[in-house]
Amino acid sequence: MSRMPPIATPTTLSEDSRRKRAPAWLVMLVVCAGQFLVVLDVSVVNVALPAVRSGLGLSELGLQWIVNAYVITFAGFMLLGGRAADLFGRKRIFVLGLALFTVASLGGGLAQEPWQLIAARTIQGVGAAVLSPATLTILTTSFPAGPARTRAIATWTAVGAGGGAVGGLVGGVLTQCLSWRWVLLINVPVGALVLAGAVLWLTESRQGAGRRLDVPGALLVTGGLGLVAYGIVQTETHGWTSASALLPLGAGLVVVAAFIAVEARAKAPLMPLGLFRLRSVSSANAAMVLAGAAMFSMWYFLSLYMQNVLSYSPLQAGLSFIPHSLTIVLGSKIAPRLMKRLGAKTLAVAGAVISACGMVWQGAMGADGTYLGTLLGPGILMALGAGLTATPVASIATSGADPADQGLVSGLINTSRQMGGALGLSVLSTVATSRIGNGHGPAALAGGYGLAFQVGSAVLLGSILLMVIALPRRQTGTTND
């Protein structure tokens, strides 16, 4: 590496970091391990949900909030985490977020009541939101713009994608061989090891431009997102025209509007609205919201289909995700090479098209489905498309931002992915429930899950159209090394 990235100058690095640097592969190992943990926990509970429900006596609504409590706080506080990393130091925020995540994992694994588990998942989400943007910022500020940074982002994306995909396997093995509690408790020893590595090998860097955080903004965006998601979930039992659904939906939109108003007037806004004047930032994040809404729920509904319709055990369901996991990692790893030949925009569109085809195919599943005939083919298409799409979209989003805003933009693209995922899960779960109705047999369940995939493919089509129309074809800062 012949030169340092713009942000890594003597004025932004600590004395310790100027004296000694760990090898690049060690930095990559620690950072990607942290990202793997937080993304793993988005999906690891999916296979364990039936066991969690019987173990704690959760309702259907409570069961969904085990997933949503984590995803919503993850999305809502990620912008704050990105800005905190810029201001207070990337290493310091990485360690703080990972410590909070690890302690909350211990609390969730020991929970005796539903509310305790949901509270632990909420705190886990906050820790993940603080940690995750710091991981990408450490990479983007440690590698120079160009092929080196693109490879680093691709590895980070592959690890994150693999964490989401392998969550089903890990959850299945732990649930069947030990207990559902271990899908959370396993984070404790792993988190402790990563913490030790971070303290030893990461070096501190920060933007150092004042220490002001927009905590009200973070609370408003999280509260607004939570209210909207809650209102959507309420439509499952009360309908779209009921007060139980309309009141939280309306309140959520008001809170989101208040968030925008606060950001427009804040001296140090959590989300500077001027960033969205950059075409690369605005278009990539809009496309990521829609893509996340469609792709995130894939693992959730596949897990339910395997166990509730095909009567797979948790271990069988987890093992069934192995081809999906390998394919999404493969897609993420080959994306940088394909970007050189096709361009980031073309590859993003192609990946989303592949994933959409898989969703349409998966939507035809029935009660008499088989693994080879119903799950393997469409699952590989969906996973490959997701892997091919994530790297170019993330690269486009960060390419046009000032180095001082790298942490914020990194948090923003992750927020878009998780925010889309949280709202998408709520919407597609409502769609599935409306089709299932009062039926509880395999045919009714398969019809509901299939409809969720079909609607997801339509949402992904919207993301594809947006990419074609709005994504810039050329990236800045990626042509030279």
Buried (B, 14 or more C-beta within 10 A) or exposed (E): EEEBBBBBEEEBBBEEBEEEBBEBEBBBBBBBBBBBBBBBBBBBBBBBBBBBBEBBEBEEEBBBBBBBBBBBBBBBBBBBBBBBBBBBBBBBBBBBBBBBBBBBBBBBBEBEEBEBBBBBBBBBBBBBBBBBBBBBBBBBBBBBBBBBBBBBBBBBBBBBBBBBBBBBBBBBBBBBEEBBBBBBBBBBEBBEEBBEBBEEBBBBBBBBEEEEBBEBBBBBBBBBBBBBBBBBBBBBEBEEEEEBBBBBBBBBBEBBEBBBEBBEEBEBBBBBEEBBEBEBBBBBBBBBBBBBBBBBBBBBBBBBBBBBBBEBBBBBBBBBBEBBBBBBBBBBBBBBEBBEEBBBBBBBBBBBBBBBBBBBBBBEBEBEBEBEEBBBBBBBBBBBBBBBBBBBBBBBBBBBBEBBBBBBBBBBBBBBBBBBBBBBBBBBBBBBBBBBEEEEEBEBBBBBBBBBBBBBBEBBBBBBBBBBEBBBEEBEBBEEE
